[in-house]
């Protein structure tokens, strides 16, 4: 701005510059030399960012917790599947041995003491395995619900707060930029300089 005005003054000549123009030019120089304070806006921005960070941390913590639960449930599925295969092999082996023992006992008149039902553990494992997929699916639904911005989401209110805070941040950052660049003041002063130039003969 000052460079342009210097060039203008050089072309016009100092003798043709009006007192009004000189006064407005002085106002511009004073304006550009003033320090700009943004401390109040900076405090508001800092507070909003801290609040935003807290909400985002709560949402992320819940997301991480659910992901951990899903991993644990899937690990249980793998463990139970392995245990089921092991128990099934044991039952098959016991059945084969029992068949041999039964023939031997019939030949020699011996009887074996009854044992617990070897398939009871298999039934328990199969029961657990039948429940786990639904539990995994439920946790996956919970995970998707976190990011939903609908009223059904547990974090719907937090998402609304985040949107509102982000809008406030955008406004404050724009205001801060305008203040540091003295947009409003420059428009007023340059407008008055333009008027003064237009009235110069």
C-alpha positions as CSV (number, residue, x, y, z in Angstrom):
1,X,0.0,0.0,0.0
2,X,2.7,2.4,1.0
3,X,4.7,1.6,-2.2
4,X,1.7,2.3,-4.4
5,X,1.0,5.6,-2.6
6,X,4.7,6.6,-2.9
7,X,4.5,6.0,-6.6
8,X,1.3,8.0,-6.8
9,X,2.7,11.0,-4.9
10,X,5.8,10.9,-7.1
11,X,3.8,11.1,-10.3
12,X,1.4,13.7,-9.0
13,X,4.0,15.8,-7.3
14,X,3.9,16.9,-3.6
15,X,2.6,20.3,-4.4
16,X,-0.7,18.9,-5.7
17,X,-1.4,16.7,-2.7
18,X,-4.3,18.0,-0.7
19,X,-4.3,18.4,3.1
20,X,-7.1,15.8,3.3
21,X,-5.0,13.3,1.4
22,X,-1.9,14.0,3.6
23,X,-4.0,13.5,6.7
24,X,-5.4,10.2,5.5
25,X,-1.9,9.0,4.5
26,X,-0.7,9.8,8.0
27,X,-3.7,7.8,9.5
28,X,-2.7,4.8,7.3
29,X,0.9,5.0,8.5
30,X,-0.2,5.2,12.2
31,X,-2.6,2.3,11.6
32,X,0.1,0.1,10.0
33,X,2.6,0.8,12.9
34,X,0.1,-0.1,15.6
35,X,0.7,-3.5,17.4
36,X,-2.2,-5.9,17.0
37,X,-3.5,-7.8,20.0
38,X,-5.2,-11.1,19.6
39,X,-4.8,-12.4,23.1
40,X,-8.5,-12.7,23.9
41,X,-9.2,-14.5,20.6
42,X,-6.2,-16.8,21.2
43,X,-7.6,-17.7,24.6
44,X,-11.0,-18.5,23.2
45,X,-9.4,-20.6,20.4
46,X,-7.3,-22.5,22.9
47,X,-10.2,-23.2,25.1
48,X,-12.3,-24.5,22.2
49,X,-9.5,-26.7,21.0
50,X,-9.1,-28.2,24.5
51,X,-12.8,-28.9,24.7
52,X,-12.8,-30.4,21.2
53,X,-9.8,-32.6,22.1
54,X,-11.5,-33.9,25.3
55,X,-14.6,-35.0,23.4
56,X,-12.6,-36.6,20.6
57,X,-10.5,-38.5,23.2
58,X,-13.7,-39.8,24.9
59,X,-15.1,-41.0,21.5
60,X,-11.7,-42.6,20.6
61,X,-11.4,-44.3,23.9
62,X,-14.8,-45.9,23.5
63,X,-13.9,-46.9,19.9
64,X,-10.7,-48.5,21.1
65,X,-12.5,-50.4,23.9
66,X,-15.0,-51.9,21.5
67,X,-12.3,-52.9,19.0
68,X,-10.5,-54.6,21.9
69,X,-13.7,-56.5,22.9
70,X,-14.2,-57.6,19.3
71,X,-10.6,-58.9,19.2
72,X,-11.1,-60.7,22.5
73,X,-14.3,-62.4,21.3
74,X,-12.6,-63.5,18.0
75,X,-9.7,-64.9,20.0
76,X,-12.2,-66.8,22.1
77,X,-13.8,-68.2,18.9
78,X,-10.4,-69.5,17.8
79,X,-9.6,-70.9,21.2
80,X,-13.0,-72.7,21.5
81,X,-12.7,-74.0,17.9
82,X,-9.3,-75.5,18.7
83,X,-10.6,-77.0,21.9
84,X,-13.7,-78.4,20.2
85,X,-11.5,-80.2,17.6
86,X,-9.3,-81.6,20.5
87,X,-12.3,-82.9,22.4
88,X,-13.8,-84.4,19.3
89,X,-10.6,-86.3,18.7
90,X,-10.5,-87.5,22.4
91,X,-14.1,-88.8,22.1
92,X,-13.3,-90.6,18.9
93,X,-10.2,-92.2,20.5
94,X,-12.1,-93.1,23.6
95,X,-14.9,-94.7,21.5
96,X,-12.3,-96.8,19.7
97,X,-10.6,-97.9,22.9
98,X,-14.0,-98.6,24.5
99,X,-14.9,-100.9,21.7
100,X,-11.7,-102.9,22.2
101,X,-12.2,-103.0,26.0
102,X,-15.8,-104.0,25.6
103,X,-14.8,-107.1,23.5
104,X,-12.1,-108.0,26.0
105,X,-14.4,-107.6,29.0
106,X,-17.1,-109.8,27.4
107,X,-14.5,-112.5,26.8
108,X,-13.1,-112.4,30.4
109,X,-16.2,-111.3,32.2
110,X,-14.8,-107.9,33.5
111,X,-16.8,-104.8,33.7
112,X,-15.4,-101.2,33.6
113,X,-16.6,-98.6,36.1
114,X,-18.8,-96.0,34.4
115,X,-17.2,-92.7,33.6
116,X,-18.6,-89.2,33.0
117,X,-20.3,-88.5,29.6
118,X,-17.3,-87.7,27.4
119,X,-19.5,-85.5,25.1
120,X,-20.6,-83.1,27.8
121,X,-17.6,-80.8,27.3
122,X,-18.2,-80.8,23.6
123,X,-21.8,-79.6,24.2
124,X,-20.5,-76.8,26.4
125,X,-18.0,-75.7,23.8
126,X,-20.5,-75.8,21.0
127,X,-22.9,-73.8,23.1
128,X,-20.2,-71.1,23.6
129,X,-19.4,-71.1,19.9
130,X,-23.0,-70.6,19.0
131,X,-23.2,-67.5,21.2
132,X,-19.9,-65.8,20.2
133,X,-20.8,-64.8,16.6
134,X,-23.8,-62.8,17.9
135,X,-21.7,-61.1,20.6
136,X,-19.1,-60.1,17.9
137,X,-21.9,-58.8,15.7
138,X,-23.4,-56.8,18.5
139,X,-20.0,-55.2,19.3
140,X,-19.5,-54.4,15.6
141,X,-22.9,-52.7,15.5
142,X,-21.9,-50.7,18.6
143,X,-18.7,-49.7,16.8
144,X,-20.6,-48.4,13.8
145,X,-23.0,-46.5,16.0
146,X,-20.2,-44.4,17.5
147,X,-19.7,-42.6,14.2
148,X,-23.3,-42.1,13.4
149,X,-24.6,-38.5,13.9
150,X,-28.2,-39.7,14.3
151,X,-30.1,-39.5,17.5
152,X,-29.7,-43.3,17.9
153,X,-26.0,-42.9,18.4
154,X,-24.7,-42.8,22.0
155,X,-22.4,-40.0,20.9
156,X,-24.9,-38.0,19.0
157,X,-24.8,-35.1,21.5
158,X,-20.9,-35.1,21.4
159,X,-20.9,-35.0,17.6
160,X,-23.3,-32.1,17.7
161,X,-21.0,-30.3,20.2
162,X,-18.0,-31.0,18.0
163,X,-19.8,-29.5,14.9
164,X,-20.8,-26.4,16.9
165,X,-17.3,-26.0,18.3
166,X,-15.7,-26.4,14.9
167,X,-18.0,-23.7,13.5
168,X,-17.0,-21.4,16.4
169,X,-13.3,-22.2,15.8
170,X,-13.6,-21.3,12.1
171,X,-15.3,-18.0,13.0
172,X,-12.6,-17.1,15.6
173,X,-9.8,-18.0,13.3
174,X,-11.3,-15.8,10.6
175,X,-11.7,-13.0,13.1
176,X,-8.1,-13.5,14.2
177,X,-6.8,-13.3,10.6
178,X,-8.9,-10.2,9.9
179,X,-7.6,-8.6,13.1
180,X,-4.0,-9.4,12.4
181,X,-4.3,-8.1,8.9
182,X,-6.4,-5.1,10.1
183,X,-8.9,-5.8,7.3
184,X,-11.7,-3.5,8.6
185,X,-9.4,-0.6,9.4
186,X,-7.6,-0.9,6.1
187,X,-10.8,-0.8,4.2
188,X,-11.9,2.3,6.0
189,X,-8.6,4.1,5.6
190,X,-8.0,3.2,2.0
191,X,-11.5,4.1,1.2
192,X,-11.0,7.6,2.7
193,X,-7.7,7.9,0.8
194,X,-9.5,7.0,-2.4
195,X,-12.1,9.6,-1.7
196,X,-9.4,12.2,-1.0
197,X,-7.6,11.3,-4.3
198,X,-10.8,11.6,-6.3
199,X,-11.4,15.1,-5.0
200,X,-7.9,16.3,-5.9
201,X,-7.7,18.6,-8.9
